[in-house]
Amino acid sequence: MPTSFVNLGLLFEMDLNNNRFTGLFPTMIILSLPSLKYVDIRFNEFEGRLPEELFDKTWDAIFLNNNKSQYEIPQNLGNSPTSVVVLPNNNLRGHFKTGWQP
């Protein structure tokens, strides 16, 4: 992904699915965009861990499925206020906690 994306301060929706982008997960770009609410980077070839900071943001939706990520599930995933989080077809490891109590 072009690093110049960090200059898109008013960007609300980032939909880059099905592009075969490669490299490490674009943490710096995604986390630096102050107006971002919707992230769709599915069907690319991003690798590396998911930063915990992703799940502290107030996204409307985040789609990360079908990448080459091999990572531990961030411990704060269950705390995310995001209404839609899609993670299938990555190599996830670990567990996550939710605030839900039976």
Biopython code that builds the backbone (N, CA, C, O; Angstrom):
import numpy as np
from Bio.PDB.StructureBuilder import StructureBuilder

atoms = [
    (1, "MET", "N", (0.840, -1.179, 0.000)),
    (1, "MET", "CA", (0.000, 0.000, 0.000)),
    (1, "MET", "C", (0.880, 1.236, 0.000)),
    (1, "MET", "O", (1.890, 1.271, 0.703)),
    (2, "PRO", "N", (0.528, 2.226, -0.755)),
    (2, "PRO", "CA", (1.325, 3.458, -0.772)),
    (2, "PRO", "C", (1.314, 4.153, 0.592)),
    (2, "PRO", "O", (0.254, 4.332, 1.192)),
    (3, "THR", "N", (2.476, 4.537, 1.073)),
    (3, "THR", "CA", (2.555, 5.227, 2.363)),
    (3, "THR", "C", (1.945, 6.622, 2.289)),
    (3, "THR", "O", (1.656, 7.225, 3.323)),
    (4, "SER", "N", (1.749, 7.136, 1.087)),
    (4, "SER", "CA", (1.126, 8.458, 0.938)),
    (4, "SER", "C", (-0.327, 8.454, 1.408)),
    (4, "SER", "O", (-0.924, 9.520, 1.561)),
    (5, "PHE", "N", (-0.905, 7.279, 1.638)),
    (5, "PHE", "CA", (-2.268, 7.195, 2.164)),
    (5, "PHE", "C", (-2.386, 7.875, 3.523)),
    (5, "PHE", "O", (-3.482, 8.290, 3.900)),
    (6, "VAL", "N", (-1.296, 8.000, 4.263)),
    (6, "VAL", "CA", (-1.361, 8.638, 5.583)),
    (6, "VAL", "C", (-1.782, 10.102, 5.478)),
    (6, "VAL", "O", (-2.182, 10.702, 6.476)),
    (7, "ASN", "N", (-1.697, 10.678, 4.287)),
    (7, "ASN", "CA", (-2.085, 12.076, 4.071)),
    (7, "ASN", "C", (-3.583, 12.251, 3.817)),
    (7, "ASN", "O", (-4.047, 13.376, 3.637)),
    (8, "LEU", "N", (-4.334, 11.166, 3.800)),
    (8, "LEU", "CA", (-5.768, 11.218, 3.499)),
    (8, "LEU", "C", (-6.574, 11.372, 4.794)),
    (8, "LEU", "O", (-7.366, 10.497, 5.145)),
    (9, "GLY", "N", (-6.370, 12.469, 5.486)),
    (9, "GLY", "CA", (-6.957, 12.687, 6.800)),
    (9, "GLY", "C", (-8.472, 12.699, 6.855)),
    (9, "GLY", "O", (-9.041, 12.482, 7.925)),
    (10, "LEU", "N", (-9.146, 12.944, 5.739)),
    (10, "LEU", "CA", (-10.608, 12.975, 5.719)),
    (10, "LEU", "C", (-11.216, 11.668, 5.223)),
    (10, "LEU", "O", (-12.437, 11.542, 5.131)),
    (11, "LEU", "N", (-10.356, 10.689, 4.902)),
    (11, "LEU", "CA", (-10.838, 9.413, 4.378)),
    (11, "LEU", "C", (-11.702, 8.709, 5.412)),
    (11, "LEU", "O", (-11.273, 8.493, 6.546)),
    (12, "PHE", "N", (-12.919, 8.351, 5.021)),
    (12, "PHE", "CA", (-13.881, 7.695, 5.902)),
    (12, "PHE", "C", (-13.918, 6.188, 5.663)),
    (12, "PHE", "O", (-14.063, 5.416, 6.611)),
    (13, "GLU", "N", (-13.791, 5.766, 4.414)),
    (13, "GLU", "CA", (-13.917, 4.358, 4.042)),
    (13, "GLU", "C", (-12.723, 3.936, 3.195)),
    (13, "GLU", "O", (-12.429, 4.558, 2.174)),
    (14, "MET", "N", (-12.035, 2.877, 3.623)),
    (14, "MET", "CA", (-10.918, 2.329, 2.862)),
    (14, "MET", "C", (-11.310, 0.930, 2.398)),
    (14, "MET", "O", (-11.370, 0.000, 3.202)),
    (15, "ASP", "N", (-11.573, 0.783, 1.113)),
    (15, "ASP", "CA", (-11.949, -0.503, 0.537)),
    (15, "ASP", "C", (-10.910, -0.866, -0.510)),
    (15, "ASP", "O", (-10.951, -0.377, -1.639)),
    (16, "LEU", "N", (-9.988, -1.720, -0.128)),
    (16, "LEU", "CA", (-8.880, -2.125, -1.001)),
    (16, "LEU", "C", (-8.881, -3.628, -1.237)),
    (16, "LEU", "O", (-7.831, -4.219, -1.490)),
    (17, "ASN", "N", (-10.051, -4.246, -1.158)),
    (17, "ASN", "CA", (-10.088, -5.697, -1.290)),
    (17, "ASN", "C", (-9.783, -6.157, -2.707)),
    (17, "ASN", "O", (-9.977, -5.423, -3.676)),
    (18, "ASN", "N", (-9.300, -7.391, -2.804)),
    (18, "ASN", "CA", (-8.998, -8.050, -4.086)),
    (18, "ASN", "C", (-7.933, -7.327, -4.912)),
    (18, "ASN", "O", (-8.093, -7.165, -6.122)),
    (19, "ASN", "N", (-6.865, -6.900, -4.275)),
    (19, "ASN", "CA", (-5.809, -6.193, -4.999)),
    (19, "ASN", "C", (-4.463, -6.895, -4.994)),
    (19, "ASN", "O", (-3.548, -6.471, -5.699)),
    (20, "ARG", "N", (-4.322, -7.949, -4.221)),
    (20, "ARG", "CA", (-3.064, -8.666, -4.094)),
    (20, "ARG", "C", (-1.931, -7.801, -3.561)),
    (20, "ARG", "O", (-0.770, -7.989, -3.923)),
    (21, "PHE", "N", (-2.282, -6.838, -2.686)),
    (21, "PHE", "CA", (-1.233, -6.089, -1.996)),
    (21, "PHE", "C", (-0.450, -7.077, -1.145)),
    (21, "PHE", "O", (-1.017, -8.019, -0.593)),
    (22, "THR", "N", (0.846, -6.859, -1.043)),
    (22, "THR", "CA", (1.704, -7.746, -0.270)),
    (22, "THR", "C", (2.438, -6.944, 0.793)),
    (22, "THR", "O", (2.408, -5.713, 0.803)),
    (23, "GLY", "N", (3.091, -7.667, 1.680)),
    (23, "GLY", "CA", (3.893, -7.031, 2.706)),
    (23, "GLY", "C", (3.266, -7.176, 4.069)),
    (23, "GLY", "O", (2.293, -7.907, 4.256)),
    (24, "LEU", "N", (3.842, -6.466, 5.017)),
    (24, "LEU", "CA", (3.327, -6.499, 6.377)),
    (24, "LEU", "C", (1.991, -5.784, 6.471)),
    (24, "LEU", "O", (1.675, -4.917, 5.655)),
    (25, "PHE", "N", (1.214, -6.157, 7.474)),
    (25, "PHE", "CA", (-0.059, -5.494, 7.707)),
    (25, "PHE", "C", (0.177, -3.982, 7.783)),
    (25, "PHE", "O", (1.083, -3.548, 8.494)),
    (26, "PRO", "N", (-0.612, -3.172, 7.071)),
    (26, "PRO", "CA", (-0.374, -1.721, 6.980)),
    (26, "PRO", "C", (-0.799, -0.941, 8.230)),
    (26, "PRO", "O", (-1.636, -0.041, 8.159)),
    (27, "THR", "N", (-0.221, -1.294, 9.350)),
    (27, "THR", "CA", (-0.577, -0.697, 10.643)),
    (27, "THR", "C", (-0.473, 0.815, 10.637)),
    (27, "THR", "O", (-1.425, 1.508, 10.997)),
    (28, "MET", "N", (0.669, 1.328, 10.232)),
    (28, "MET", "CA", (0.896, 2.777, 10.278)),
    (28, "MET", "C", (-0.156, 3.529, 9.467)),
    (28, "MET", "O", (-0.660, 4.562, 9.908)),
    (29, "ILE", "N", (-0.482, 3.024, 8.301)),
    (29, "ILE", "CA", (-1.440, 3.711, 7.426)),
    (29, "ILE", "C", (-2.838, 3.693, 8.032)),
    (29, "ILE", "O", (-3.474, 4.740, 8.152)),
    (30, "ILE", "N", (-3.314, 2.533, 8.408)),
    (30, "ILE", "CA", (-4.681, 2.401, 8.895)),
    (30, "ILE", "C", (-4.888, 3.133, 10.218)),
    (30, "ILE", "O", (-5.903, 3.804, 10.403)),
    (31, "LEU", "N", (-3.940, 3.008, 11.131)),
    (31, "LEU", "CA", (-4.114, 3.632, 12.447)),
    (31, "LEU", "C", (-3.904, 5.141, 12.436)),
    (31, "LEU", "O", (-4.304, 5.820, 13.381)),
    (32, "SER", "N", (-3.286, 5.677, 11.391)),
    (32, "SER", "CA", (-3.015, 7.113, 11.367)),
    (32, "SER", "C", (-4.138, 7.939, 10.735)),
    (32, "SER", "O", (-4.071, 9.168, 10.744)),
    (33, "LEU", "N", (-5.147, 7.299, 10.197)),
    (33, "LEU", "CA", (-6.227, 8.023, 9.523)),
    (33, "LEU", "C", (-7.336, 8.351, 10.524)),
    (33, "LEU", "O", (-8.083, 7.458, 10.925)),
    (34, "PRO", "N", (-7.455, 9.617, 10.934)),
    (34, "PRO", "CA", (-8.357, 9.978, 12.036)),
    (34, "PRO", "C", (-9.844, 9.836, 11.736)),
    (34, "PRO", "O", (-10.629, 9.647, 12.665)),
    (35, "SER", "N", (-10.257, 9.918, 10.484)),
    (35, "SER", "CA", (-11.684, 9.863, 10.139)),
    (35, "SER", "C", (-12.134, 8.476, 9.700)),
    (35, "SER", "O", (-13.317, 8.277, 9.424)),
    (36, "LEU", "N", (-11.227, 7.522, 9.630)),
    (36, "LEU", "CA", (-11.532, 6.189, 9.109)),
    (36, "LEU", "C", (-12.520, 5.449, 10.001)),
    (36, "LEU", "O", (-12.344, 5.390, 11.218)),
    (37, "LYS", "N", (-13.563, 4.883, 9.391)),
    (37, "LYS", "CA", (-14.579, 4.113, 10.123)),
    (37, "LYS", "C", (-14.820, 2.736, 9.520)),
    (37, "LYS", "O", (-15.337, 1.843, 10.192)),
    (38, "TYR", "N", (-14.445, 2.561, 8.250)),
    (38, "TYR", "CA", (-14.706, 1.303, 7.538)),
    (38, "TYR", "C", (-13.415, 0.877, 6.847)),
    (38, "TYR", "O", (-12.850, 1.631, 6.056)),
    (39, "VAL", "N", (-12.950, -0.340, 7.152)),
    (39, "VAL", "CA", (-11.712, -0.853, 6.572)),
    (39, "VAL", "C", (-11.999, -2.204, 5.937)),
    (39, "VAL", "O", (-12.469, -3.122, 6.609)),
    (40, "ASP", "N", (-11.720, -2.328, 4.655)),
    (40, "ASP", "CA", (-11.887, -3.606, 3.955)),
    (40, "ASP", "C", (-10.605, -3.876, 3.165)),
    (40, "ASP", "O", (-10.382, -3.302, 2.099)),
    (41, "ILE", "N", (-9.778, -4.752, 3.706)),
    (41, "ILE", "CA", (-8.534, -5.115, 3.022)),
    (41, "ILE", "C", (-8.484, -6.627, 2.789)),
    (41, "ILE", "O", (-7.408, -7.226, 2.802)),
    (42, "ARG", "N", (-9.650, -7.236, 2.576)),
    (42, "ARG", "CA", (-9.684, -8.674, 2.344)),
    (42, "ARG", "C", (-9.100, -9.038, 0.989)),
    (42, "ARG", "O", (-8.963, -8.202, 0.096)),
    (43, "PHE", "N", (-8.762, -10.316, 0.869)),
    (43, "PHE", "CA", (-8.260, -10.892, -0.374)),
    (43, "PHE", "C", (-7.035, -10.151, -0.894)),
    (43, "PHE", "O", (-6.942, -9.814, -2.074)),
    (44, "ASN", "N", (-6.103, -9.907, 0.013)),
    (44, "ASN", "CA", (-4.784, -9.409, -0.330)),
    (44, "ASN", "C", (-3.782, -10.415, 0.234)),
    (44, "ASN", "O", (-4.164, -11.537, 0.567)),
    (45, "GLU", "N", (-2.539, -10.044, 0.346)),
    (45, "GLU", "CA", (-1.530, -10.969, 0.849)),
    (45, "GLU", "C", (-0.727, -10.335, 1.976)),
    (45, "GLU", "O", (0.494, -10.479, 2.038)),
    (46, "PHE", "N", (-1.426, -9.628, 2.869)),
    (46, "PHE", "CA", (-0.752, -9.003, 4.006)),
    (46, "PHE", "C", (-0.328, -10.068, 5.006)),
    (46, "PHE", "O", (-1.025, -11.060, 5.217)),
    (47, "GLU", "N", (0.822, -9.844, 5.611)),
    (47, "GLU", "CA", (1.373, -10.770, 6.589)),
    (47, "GLU", "C", (1.606, -10.035, 7.902)),
    (47, "GLU", "O", (1.470, -8.814, 7.980)),
    (48, "GLY", "N", (1.956, -10.793, 8.921)),
    (48, "GLY", "CA", (2.305, -10.191, 10.194)),
    (48, "GLY", "C", (1.148, -10.164, 11.171)),
    (48, "GLY", "O", (0.051, -10.650, 10.894)),
    (49, "ARG", "N", (1.428, -9.585, 12.315)),
    (49, "ARG", "CA", (0.443, -9.571, 13.390)),
    (49, "ARG", "C", (-0.552, -8.433, 13.235)),
    (49, "ARG", "O", (-0.283, -7.428, 12.577)),
    (50, "LEU", "N", (-1.696, -8.618, 13.854)),
    (50, "LEU", "CA", (-2.676, -7.541, 13.941)),
    (50, "LEU", "C", (-2.355, -6.713, 15.171)),
    (50, "LEU", "O", (-2.202, -7.268, 16.259)),
    (51, "PRO", "N", (-2.251, -5.411, 15.030)),
    (51, "PRO", "CA", (-1.984, -4.575, 16.210)),
    (51, "PRO", "C", (-3.215, -4.490, 17.100)),
    (51, "PRO", "O", (-4.337, -4.365, 16.608)),
    (52, "GLU", "N", (-3.004, -4.556, 18.406)),
    (52, "GLU", "CA", (-4.120, -4.457, 19.345)),
    (52, "GLU", "C", (-4.885, -3.153, 19.184)),
    (52, "GLU", "O", (-6.087, -3.107, 19.443)),
    (53, "GLU", "N", (-4.207, -2.096, 18.760)),
    (53, "GLU", "CA", (-4.841, -0.782, 18.605)),
    (53, "GLU", "C", (-6.018, -0.814, 17.625)),
    (53, "GLU", "O", (-6.910, 0.030, 17.713)),
    (54, "LEU", "N", (-6.034, -1.778, 16.689)),
    (54, "LEU", "CA", (-7.158, -1.898, 15.754)),
    (54, "LEU", "C", (-8.478, -2.068, 16.486)),
    (54, "LEU", "O", (-9.515, -1.576, 16.042)),
    (55, "PHE", "N", (-8.429, -2.771, 17.616)),
    (55, "PHE", "CA", (-9.648, -3.121, 18.317)),
    (55, "PHE", "C", (-9.987, -2.151, 19.442)),
    (55, "PHE", "O", (-10.901, -2.391, 20.231)),
    (56, "ASP", "N", (-9.243, -1.061, 19.505)),
    (56, "ASP", "CA", (-9.566, 0.027, 20.411)),
    (56, "ASP", "C", (-10.245, 1.171, 19.664)),
    (56, "ASP", "O", (-10.765, 2.098, 20.285)),
    (57, "LYS", "N", (-10.243, 1.110, 18.353)),
    (57, "LYS", "CA", (-10.865, 2.145, 17.515)),
    (57, "LYS", "C", (-12.366, 1.914, 17.436)),
    (57, "LYS", "O", (-12.842, 0.803, 17.670)),
    (58, "THR", "N", (-13.103, 2.954, 17.110)),
    (58, "THR", "CA", (-14.561, 2.842, 16.961)),
    (58, "THR", "C", (-14.916, 2.718, 15.486)),
    (58, "THR", "O", (-15.533, 3.609, 14.903)),
    (59, "TRP", "N", (-14.521, 1.614, 14.903)),
    (59, "TRP", "CA", (-14.827, 1.339, 13.499)),
    (59, "TRP", "C", (-16.313, 1.011, 13.359)),
    (59, "TRP", "O", (-16.960, 0.606, 14.326)),
    (60, "ASP", "N", (-16.843, 1.187, 12.162)),
    (60, "ASP", "CA", (-18.156, 0.638, 11.832)),
    (60, "ASP", "C", (-17.986, -0.823, 11.416)),
    (60, "ASP", "O", (-18.793, -1.679, 11.779)),
    (61, "ALA", "N", (-16.923, -1.099, 10.646)),
    (61, "ALA", "CA", (-16.655, -2.465, 10.196)),
    (61, "ALA", "C", (-15.186, -2.595, 9.813)),
    (61, "ALA", "O", (-14.558, -1.643, 9.349)),
    (62, "ILE", "N", (-14.652, -3.803, 10.020)),
    (62, "ILE", "CA", (-13.292, -4.086, 9.587)),
    (62, "ILE", "C", (-13.250, -5.509, 9.043)),
    (62, "ILE", "O", (-13.569, -6.473, 9.739)),
    (63, "PHE", "N", (-12.851, -5.613, 7.787)),
    (63, "PHE", "CA", (-12.774, -6.888, 7.075)),
    (63, "PHE", "C", (-11.309, -7.190, 6.781)),
    (63, "PHE", "O", (-10.657, -6.472, 6.022)),
    (64, "LEU", "N", (-10.796, -8.264, 7.392)),
    (64, "LEU", "CA", (-9.381, -8.623, 7.248)),
    (64, "LEU", "C", (-9.198, -10.031, 6.690)),
    (64, "LEU", "O", (-8.075, -10.531, 6.629)),
    (65, "ASN", "N", (-10.272, -10.660, 6.292)),
    (65, "ASN", "CA", (-10.191, -12.055, 5.879)),
    (65, "ASN", "C", (-9.396, -12.257, 4.593)),
    (65, "ASN", "O", (-9.193, -11.339, 3.799)),
    (66, "ASN", "N", (-8.958, -13.498, 4.426)),
    (66, "ASN", "CA", (-8.245, -13.966, 3.239)),
    (66, "ASN", "C", (-6.968, -13.178, 2.970)),
    (66, "ASN", "O", (-6.761, -12.656, 1.875)),
    (67, "ASN", "N", (-6.134, -13.105, 3.973)),
    (67, "ASN", "CA", (-4.783, -12.580, 3.834)),
    (67, "ASN", "C", (-3.826, -13.691, 4.263)),
    (67, "ASN", "O", (-4.258, -14.820, 4.495)),
    (68, "LYS", "N", (-2.575, -13.396, 4.367)),
    (68, "LYS", "CA", (-1.590, -14.402, 4.759)),
    (68, "LYS", "C", (-1.099, -14.198, 6.186)),
    (68, "LYS", "O", (-0.005, -14.635, 6.545)),
    (69, "SER", "N", (-1.905, -13.539, 6.985)),
    (69, "SER", "CA", (-1.507, -13.240, 8.349)),
    (69, "SER", "C", (-1.409, -14.513, 9.176)),
    (69, "SER", "O", (-2.246, -15.410, 9.077)),
    (70, "GLN", "N", (-0.375, -14.566, 9.984)),
    (70, "GLN", "CA", (-0.182, -15.647, 10.950)),
    (70, "GLN", "C", (0.121, -14.966, 12.262)),
    (70, "GLN", "O", (1.229, -14.471, 12.470)),
    (71, "TYR", "N", (-0.860, -14.936, 13.152)),
    (71, "TYR", "CA", (-0.684, -14.130, 14.346)),
    (71, "TYR", "C", (-1.543, -14.651, 15.484)),
    (71, "TYR", "O", (-2.470, -15.441, 15.301)),
    (72, "GLU", "N", (-1.193, -14.173, 16.656)),
    (72, "GLU", "CA", (-2.011, -14.406, 17.837)),
    (72, "GLU", "C", (-3.211, -13.451, 17.769)),
    (72, "GLU", "O", (-3.089, -12.308, 17.326)),
    (73, "ILE", "N", (-4.346, -13.937, 18.210)),
    (73, "ILE", "CA", (-5.522, -13.076, 18.289)),
    (73, "ILE", "C", (-5.253, -12.028, 19.372)),
    (73, "ILE", "O", (-4.925, -12.396, 20.500)),
    (74, "PRO", "N", (-5.383, -10.739, 19.065)),
    (74, "PRO", "CA", (-5.149, -9.713, 20.084)),
    (74, "PRO", "C", (-6.065, -9.904, 21.289)),
    (74, "PRO", "O", (-7.248, -10.206, 21.133)),
    (75, "GLN", "N", (-5.525, -9.732, 22.470)),
    (75, "GLN", "CA", (-6.277, -9.953, 23.709)),
    (75, "GLN", "C", (-7.481, -9.029, 23.852)),
    (75, "GLN", "O", (-8.443, -9.382, 24.534)),
    (76, "ASN", "N", (-7.451, -7.868, 23.235)),
    (76, "ASN", "CA", (-8.552, -6.922, 23.386)),
    (76, "ASN", "C", (-9.601, -7.041, 22.279)),
    (76, "ASN", "O", (-10.488, -6.191, 22.191)),
    (77, "LEU", "N", (-9.524, -8.063, 21.440)),
    (77, "LEU", "CA", (-10.494, -8.228, 20.356)),
    (77, "LEU", "C", (-11.927, -8.229, 20.878)),
    (77, "LEU", "O", (-12.801, -7.606, 20.275)),
    (78, "GLY", "N", (-12.178, -8.906, 21.969)),
    (78, "GLY", "CA", (-13.520, -8.979, 22.529)),
    (78, "GLY", "C", (-14.029, -7.672, 23.108)),
    (78, "GLY", "O", (-15.216, -7.551, 23.410)),
    (79, "ASN", "N", (-13.154, -6.696, 23.266)),
    (79, "ASN", "CA", (-13.552, -5.396, 23.799)),
    (79, "ASN", "C", (-13.934, -4.408, 22.706)),
    (79, "ASN", "O", (-14.379, -3.300, 23.006)),
    (80, "SER", "N", (-13.769, -4.789, 21.457)),
    (80, "SER", "CA", (-13.987, -3.869, 20.347)),
    (80, "SER", "C", (-15.432, -3.403, 20.264)),
    (80, "SER", "O", (-16.350, -4.220, 20.336)),
    (81, "PRO", "N", (-15.648, -2.090, 20.112)),
    (81, "PRO", "CA", (-17.003, -1.581, 19.922)),
    (81, "PRO", "C", (-17.470, -1.689, 18.466)),
    (81, "PRO", "O", (-18.579, -1.271, 18.136)),
    (82, "THR", "N", (-16.639, -2.241, 17.612)),
    (82, "THR", "CA", (-16.953, -2.379, 16.186)),
    (82, "THR", "C", (-18.118, -3.334, 15.989)),
    (82, "THR", "O", (-18.187, -4.379, 16.636)),
    (83, "SER", "N", (-19.039, -2.974, 15.090)),
    (83, "SER", "CA", (-20.212, -3.824, 14.877)),
    (83, "SER", "C", (-19.916, -5.043, 14.010)),
    (83, "SER", "O", (-20.607, -6.054, 14.132)),
    (84, "VAL", "N", (-18.896, -4.977, 13.125)),
    (84, "VAL", "CA", (-18.560, -6.099, 12.256)),
    (84, "VAL", "C", (-17.047, -6.264, 12.220)),
    (84, "VAL", "O", (-16.324, -5.335, 11.859)),
    (85, "VAL", "N", (-16.569, -7.450, 12.597)),
    (85, "VAL", "CA", (-15.151, -7.806, 12.486)),
    (85, "VAL", "C", (-15.096, -9.144, 11.774)),
    (85, "VAL", "O", (-15.644, -10.128, 12.272)),
    (86, "VAL", "N", (-14.440, -9.204, 10.607)),
    (86, "VAL", "CA", (-14.386, -10.422, 9.811)),
    (86, "VAL", "C", (-12.928, -10.833, 9.657)),
    (86, "VAL", "O", (-12.118, -10.085, 9.108)),
    (87, "LEU", "N", (-12.595, -12.045, 10.152)),
    (87, "LEU", "CA", (-11.204, -12.502, 10.191)),
    (87, "LEU", "C", (-10.936, -13.857, 9.532)),
    (87, "LEU", "O", (-9.791, -14.303, 9.599)),
    (88, "PRO", "N", (-11.891, -14.552, 8.900)),
    (88, "PRO", "CA", (-11.613, -15.912, 8.452)),
    (88, "PRO", "C", (-10.522, -16.003, 7.391)),
    (88, "PRO", "O", (-10.158, -15.023, 6.740)),
    (89, "ASN", "N", (-10.019, -17.225, 7.249)),
    (89, "ASN", "CA", (-8.998, -17.573, 6.258)),
    (89, "ASN", "C", (-7.697, -16.824, 6.467)),
    (89, "ASN", "O", (-7.064, -16.369, 5.515)),
    (90, "ASN", "N", (-7.312, -16.705, 7.722)),
    (90, "ASN", "CA", (-5.982, -16.300, 8.145)),
    (90, "ASN", "C", (-5.527, -17.419, 9.075)),
    (90, "ASN", "O", (-6.324, -18.283, 9.439)),
    (91, "ASN", "N", (-4.296, -17.412, 9.450)),
    (91, "ASN", "CA", (-3.788, -18.441, 10.361)),
    (91, "ASN", "C", (-3.756, -17.861, 11.772)),
    (91, "ASN", "O", (-2.712, -17.412, 12.246)),
    (92, "LEU", "N", (-4.911, -17.875, 12.436)),
    (92, "LEU", "CA", (-5.043, -17.285, 13.767)),
    (92, "LEU", "C", (-4.707, -18.315, 14.844)),
    (92, "LEU", "O", (-4.962, -19.509, 14.686)),
    (93, "ARG", "N", (-4.131, -17.825, 15.937)),
    (93, "ARG", "CA", (-3.828, -18.671, 17.086)),
    (93, "ARG", "C", (-4.289, -17.957, 18.345)),
    (93, "ARG", "O", (-4.313, -16.727, 18.397)),
    (94, "GLY", "N", (-4.651, -18.725, 19.351)),
    (94, "GLY", "CA", (-4.976, -18.148, 20.637)),
    (94, "GLY", "C", (-6.458, -18.066, 20.901)),
    (94, "GLY", "O", (-7.271, -18.648, 20.183)),
    (95, "HIS", "N", (-6.800, -17.328, 21.955)),
    (95, "HIS", "CA", (-8.175, -17.173, 22.420)),
    (95, "HIS", "C", (-8.443, -15.693, 22.638)),
    (95, "HIS", "O", (-7.520, -14.886, 22.744)),
    (96, "PHE", "N", (-9.714, -15.356, 22.703)),
    (96, "PHE", "CA", (-10.049, -13.988, 23.085)),
    (96, "PHE", "C", (-11.178, -14.016, 24.101)),
    (96, "PHE", "O", (-11.976, -14.950, 24.161)),
    (97, "LYS", "N", (-11.211, -12.960, 24.890)),
    (97, "LYS", "CA", (-12.233, -12.840, 25.921)),
    (97, "LYS", "C", (-13.252, -11.807, 25.486)),
    (97, "LYS", "O", (-12.925, -10.841, 24.797)),
    (98, "THR", "N", (-14.483, -12.021, 25.896)),
    (98, "THR", "CA", (-15.513, -11.019, 25.674)),
    (98, "THR", "C", (-15.997, -10.538, 27.032)),
    (98, "THR", "O", (-15.723, -11.167, 28.054)),
    (99, "GLY", "N", (-16.698, -9.452, 27.043)),
    (99, "GLY", "CA", (-17.254, -8.933, 28.280)),
    (99, "GLY", "C", (-18.538, -9.657, 28.681)),
    (99, "GLY", "O", (-19.088, -9.401, 29.752)),
    (100, "TRP", "N", (-19.018, -10.563, 27.819)),
    (100, "TRP", "CA", (-20.271, -11.272, 28.058)),
    (100, "TRP", "C", (-20.114, -12.269, 29.183)),
    (100, "TRP", "O", (-19.134, -13.013, 29.235)),
    (101, "GLN", "N", (-21.085, -12.284, 30.088)),
    (101, "GLN", "CA", (-21.118, -13.245, 31.188)),
    (101, "GLN", "C", (-22.424, -14.034, 31.106)),
    (101, "GLN", "O", (-23.489, -13.436, 30.950)),
    (102, "PRO", "N", (-22.366, -15.368, 31.208)),
    (102, "PRO", "CA", (-23.616, -16.176, 31.145)),
    (102, "PRO", "C", (-24.478, -15.971, 32.381)),
    (102, "PRO", "O", (-25.550, -16.566, 32.492)),
]
sb = StructureBuilder()
sb.init_structure("model")
sb.init_model(0)
sb.init_chain("A")
sb.init_seg("    ")
for serial, (resi, resn, name, xyz) in enumerate(atoms, 1):
    if name == "N":
        sb.init_residue(resn, " ", resi, " ")
    sb.init_atom(name, np.array(xyz, "f"), 0.0, 1.0, " ", f" {name:<3s}", serial, name[0])
structure = sb.get_structure()
